[in-house]
């Protein structure tokens, strides 16, 4: 059996990619069985006489983790399951009508059910307050419908063990853009979405000129703002809340190989694939860390002829996925077949640079990354031209406009001549995706084109006998260094994301973008103490250096930190490793005594109240919920309150961002109906409990928002409080606004507050 480089790699394979029977019994006995399953499945679309040969070639590419198809391919190919092998989709254009909006919601649900993340542009929905002709009402705006999508996403588990992911975009000239920018400042809102603003070239020109900017929908100017003020709003929200991201949409469309056949207005959830309506995202990565010869030696480097051969095989495998995959919707299948776009990228780039003695972010490292990606793009386009000679070009191929595209001009005469002679099989070929789980599976190589975040950290692994064994998870390049140099300290060029400047990140993204015809998923890590003006400069540098988008992360009290290293490592240079660490596999320790609050819920029409006690713990200077006790004299509630107590407490004790518990509870609807409490409709007892937990989190400072008036000092003991959440309302309440103002007017129940009317 192939030896995994680390126990965590085998764990990831077993959990995510190993084919098992529904009861959990493994069908893939070894990782070689998984590679064979995938290779055979993708070779099955070849001519019968050639299948064995291509299966062998595909297996060789997969062996030793040299080529890493995206997780959905590894998990789904050859299993016979009704899942898509495509990672993500951009859905159809949303019509500005109630029927069209909910038809699209249904399509989104079907897509996510089969395991696809989705992207949507909500710019086509009229702004809040606009007239809805024919019904005499005002529009609720795109954000209200995004809330509906968000609720849908929370209820659908995508294929395997993944929950759905979504991207929402809105144009920078949409009248509701300011509300969109501020949406994530509500900690409980749109948690299933990533948000990005579609930024146009004219807008960036207006920002630089400090000029006016019209907010427009269907030709009507709703109001005019200063472009720089709007830009500063985007920057401030991102500085404080890490969203929204920025997508330079005009640049994406101008540089699109298919500029003559489609218009793009959205991306997949991670942003590496700008896609047209019903476009699909098919991903795979060349593992550069596995291709370096003589690592850390004088002759360290990658054999470019070997790289070319691997890329050619990978392109053919990914092209075959288009024919082997299922699709949630026929429109998605038709789009994929018409253009056959693939997204071949890289992972292990930072590790490969380390093995060659290059410091990530330095000019020579950017040049080397650009050289590798240029070579991959060249090999991919030549391989696709050879495939076209054998199997035909993608159906929407038109020679003249395709050859005039930005990427074809960059690649030069050799590639142009091959495409001119043979056509080309795939409309777009390169993309760089986030490869977090895939990178762990491949031996904890660095992810995508990101720098190494942590060279080593500790995790506790649950053993079959119930005990826990601590293991070290070590970066692939560090493992090699230790194997070759024993206890010698790491060289100075071993930098990590904490010791890099934002300019280093931007330089690497820009160097890669030149040879990526789609886009790049990359996070630019910024120090917590970066000034707001310097932070804005990061985005302007990304624009000036030709990037197609920009996403940053600045750790702070609101966003938290992505990952902390478990203990200070003598080898890791200059990294800030002093923070308290919480890992999903290692519960927080329980002090002997905890402080907390007790709350009372009196659900209408029930005899006994429910009492909720929430105890807190202070870690890293922050007060956070640690455990929950739910009690009631009503024995009817006994089983579920005990179960809920244990489940929520277990989640809280794992640490991290546990605010999703609130979201899940508040989304529970009782089919028998909810109740009105303190002037608002609560859909179930569980939702009421969620509301209490949410407000407790707010009061202790764990969530932002308006609380109950309790003390929020993380080190102060909160005052005990018993709170009655609500009582049953008297008289009819308006189903639209919740106010008790319904009266019978001309045969219709009409609300005197909001005008809602229902004829009886």
Secondary structure, DSSP 4 states (H G I P E B T S, - for coil): -PPPSSHHHHHHIIIII--B-TTS-BS--SHHHHHHHHHHHHHTTS-GGGHHHHHHHHHHHHGGGSEEE-HHHHHHTTS--S-BS--EEE-PPPPSSHHHHHHHHHHHHHHHHTT-EEEEE-TTSPPTT-EETTTTEE---HHHHHHHHHHHHHH-BPSTTPBP-EEEEEETTSTTHHHHHHGGGSTTSSTTEEEEEEE-HHHHHHHHHT-EEEEEETTEEEEEEEHHHHHHHHHHHHHHHS--EEEEHHHHHHT-TTTTT----EE-TTSS-EE-TT-EE-EEEEEGGGTEESTTSTT-EE-HHHHHHHHHHHHHHHHHHHHH-B-SSHHHHHHHHHH---EEEEE-HHHHHHHTT--TTSHHHHHHHHHHHHHHHHHHHHHHHHHHHHH---TT--HHHHHTSHHHHHH-HHHHHHHHHH--S-S--B-B---HHHHHHTTSPPPTTPPPS-SEEEEEEE-TTS-EEEEEEE-HHHHHHHHHHTTPPPPTT---GGGS-HHHHHHHHHHHHTT-SS-B---EEE-TT--HHHHHHHHHHHHHTT-SEE-EEE-BTTTB-S---SS--SSS-S----S---BTTBPPPPPS--EEEEEEE--TT-SS-EEEEEEEEEETTEEEEEEEEEEES-GGGHHHHHHHHHHHHHHHHT-S--THHHHHHHT---TT--EEETTEEE--HHHHHHHHHHHHHHHTTSS-S---S----TTSPPPP---B------S---TTT--S-EEEETTEEEETTT--EEE-
